[in-house]
């Protein structure tokens, strides 16, 4: 029955076999049918990959817990940029203990993120076609780099800008004292949200390589992209200040056009 289905699909015209249908029904020469595995072996590979990923996460979180004081000092730096005077307080007994554990888990998972992607790619690669496998490595590497670049951008630019806006607004009126719990949540959530937003070029390039999108289509809707980036900047930023939203909007627009430019270079 499967062979009959495959023959029927191969008999379709070139117009009927669109890029999307080619993705779901690749040509026979693109598949490695001799590498099929029983279900038990797939489950074993999945279990082994999950165990290795868990070990990597535990190691990274353990390192962050060991150096929790240094980690807290690093996370407090955006609030000290530009000579901002901020005092951090804990509003309940043991608050800093639980906050340091939460921050260690979040930063530890952030450090282990590339290894998670590696294990996912290792597991799914055998199911991909030959042409798709050629882009797995660059996609995983680029995704990791852009994720860290987004987190660094949030740490070095977005967070100080947001905090500076709020502190300057309240200057000479009240003394600024931040709850350490709410502050760490603000810094970490902004870092993760910006890291995810920086994946836009990866999505563009992948869809372009699959012939789902073309660079001309991406450049043609640039007006809608600017509006969408402004909305995304308003949604993704934990703060409500306009400076942070404008910075993230500008970064998203730059990433979008960089992804479209990459497709032009690739001839897509």
N, C-alpha and C positions, 0 to 999 in steps of 0.2 A: 504493500500500500504506500509506504514511504517512497519507494522507487518510482511508483506511478505518479505520485504527487510531484516529485522532483522533475520527472520528464515533462509533465504538464507545465510546470513553471518555466523550464528551459525553452518550451515552445512559444512562450509569450513574445510579443514584439518588443523592440527596443524602447518604444514610447511607453509601453505598459510597465516596463521594468524601471521604475523611477529610482531615485537615489535612496529613498526611504525603504522601498521594497528590497533593494539590494542589500541594505543593512540587515534586514530580518531574514532574507533568503539569499545568501551569498552563492557565488558560483562554486561548483564542486571542486575546482582546482584550488580554490582559496581555503578549503577546509582540510584538516588533517584527520581524516576519518579513521586512520590506523591508530590514533592515540586515544581512542575511547577507553573509558575506565568504568568499572562497576560502581554502583552507588556506595558500597562500603568504603572503597578507596577515596571517593570524593569526601565522604564524611570524616575519614581519618585525616585527610589533608586539611580540612576545615578546622578540625579540633586541634591539630598540631599548630596551625597558624594562629589560632586564637590563644593557645597557651603561650606561644612565643611573644605575641603582642602583649599579653597580660604581664609576662615577666618584664618586658621592656618598660611597661607603664609603672610597675611596682618599683623598678630600679630608679627611674626618673623621679617619681614622687618621693622615694626614700632620700635621694640626694637633696631634693628641695626641702624636705623636712629637717635634714641634718643642718642645713644652712638657712634656717628659717629667719634668723635675725638679719643676715645679709640680704635675703630675698625681700624682707619687709622694707629695708632701707632703699633697695633699688626701686620698689614699687612706689615709695613715697617721693621719689625724686621729681616727678612731673609737677607736684604741688609746691616744690621748692624752686622751680625754674623762674628766672627773671626776678629773683629776690622776693618772691611771694612769702608772706609770713602766715603760716598755717600751723595750728596745733592739732595733733591727733589725740583723741581720747577714746577710752573704752567705757561704754555706758552700762555695762553689766559685768559682774564677776565672771572671769573666764572668757570674756568676749574675744580678747586677743588670741587666746589659745585656739579657739574654734576657727577664728579668722585665719590664723597662720596655717592651720591644717587645710582649710578650704583653698587658700591661695596656693599651697604646695601641690595639692591635687590638680588644680587648674593649670598651673605652670608646668607641672610634670607631664600632664597629658599633652600640653602644647609642645613640649620638647620631644615627646614620643610620636607626634603626629606623622612625621615622614616615614617612620618605621611601620606605622599602621597602613599607610598608603602602599608601602613596599610589599607587605604581606597580602594586601588585597589584590595588587597587581599580580603577584606570584600565583595566587589562587585562580584568578579569572583568566590569566593569559592563555592557558591551554584551550579555552573555549572560544578564543578570538580567531579571526582569519589571519592569514599571513601578512596582509597589508596593515591590518589593525595592530598587530604585534610590533610593527616597526615604530609606532608612535607611542607605545605604552611607556617606555623609559623616559623619553623627553617630556611627556605629559606629567608623569609622576614627579620628576625633578622640577619642572617649571611650576607645578602646583605647590610644591613645598616651598620653593623660593618666594613665590608671590604671597603665600600665606604668612610667612615670616616677615616679608616686606610690609604687608598690611598691618601686622601687629606692631612692627617697629614704627611705622608711620603714625599709628594711633598713640603710641607711647611718647614719641618725640615731638609730634606736632599737634595732633587733635586734642589730647588730654591737657597739655599746658595751655592751649588756646582756650578751651572750655573753662578750665579752672581760673585762668587769668581774667576772663570776662566776668565770671561770677564774683571774684574777689574784688576786682576794680569797681564793680557795681555797688558792693557793700562797704567799700573803703570809707573810713572816717565815720561810719554809722554804727557798725557792730564789729565785734572781734570774731574772726573766723576760727571755729573749732569743728573739725570734721570727725564724725564717727568713723573709727578705723574699719568697721564692717562695711558701712555704706560706701566709703571711699574705695576700698579694695574691689568691691563689687562693680563700682563705676569703671575703674581702670581695666579690670579683666574683661568685663562685658564689651567695652569699647574695642579692646584688642581683638577679641574673638570675632566680633561683628565685622570689623574692618578687614581682618584676614579672610573671612568668607567672601566679602564684597570684592576683594582683589582677585578672585577666581574668574572674573568676567572674561579676560582674554583667553583663558584656557578653554572655557566653554565655546567661545567664538571659533577658535582654531580647530577644536575637535569637530564641531558641526561643519566647518568649512572642509576639513579633510574627508568627511563623510558625504560631501556634496549636498548637504542639506541647506547650507547657506553659501552665498557668494559675497565677495567684498563690495560689489556694487549695491547689493541690497542693504548692507550695513551702512554704507555712506548715504544712501538715499533717505534714511529715516533719522538723520542726525538731530532734527528738531525734537522729535519725540524722545530721543535718547536724553537730551538735555533736561527735558521736563521729568522724565523717569528718574534720572540721576538725582535731581533736586528732591523728588519724593523719597527716593531711597536714602538720601542723606538725612532727611528729616526723620525717617523711621528707624534707621540703624543707629543713630547717635543717641546715647542715653541722656545727654543733656539737650536743652532746648535753645541754646544760644545760637545766633545766626552765624557766628564766625566758624564754629566747628562744622555746621551744616554746609557752609560754602566751601570749606576746605575739602570735606569728603565728596561733595558734588564735583568739584574740580578734579579730584583724583579719579573718580569713577569715569568722568568724561574722557580724561587722558588715557585711562586703561582701555576704554571702549575703542577709541580711535587707534590705539596701539595694536589692539587685537585685529581690527580691520586692516591696518597697515601690514601686519604680519601675513594676512591672507593674500594681500597684493604681492608681497615678496614671494610667497609660495605659489603664485600663479593661480590662485583660487578667486 
